[in-house]
Amino acid sequence: MGGAVHLESGYCLAVCPGGEDVLGPYLDDRKTFMDTVLRLLQDKKETLYVLPGSHAQEYAQRRFPHKPVKEVTGGWQPPAKRSASG
């Protein structure tokens, strides 16, 4: 399983493009790479984790309607509202 995680991480960086282990195929034939790697990742049905009410949440729902979206906080909490008298 560790290999799969590394491979996915490499491809995540490669579509930026920045993953050194898969940068060669990207540079050799960008269109084929986009069609065979990027499209597969974009079409893959996987849960996207987003902050509630964030731009990422709106974008994910609009751009990837086939992917379930789950709200998470990651420990983040919205700033406390200040009172008008304070």
Phi, psi and omega in degrees: 000326180301324178296320180295321179297316179297316181299313179297320179296319178298317180290325177302314178290327184293325181286353177288326346272135180206356181280109185300327183288342179235011181291324180305305179300326177296313182290327181293318184206086186302315183297313179297318179300315180297318181290324185265336182250302185298314181300319179299319180290322179291324183277342182300132178276108181213153181286134175256130182258125185223158173282138180300134177074010183275165174297325179299321180296313180296316181296313181300316181293325181281314187279328183231065183297341180276354181257128176295142179247130179239130178279133177223160178253330183059025181089350180286140174227143180298151178300146178293140178284136178273144178282154180295334182275348186269000000 
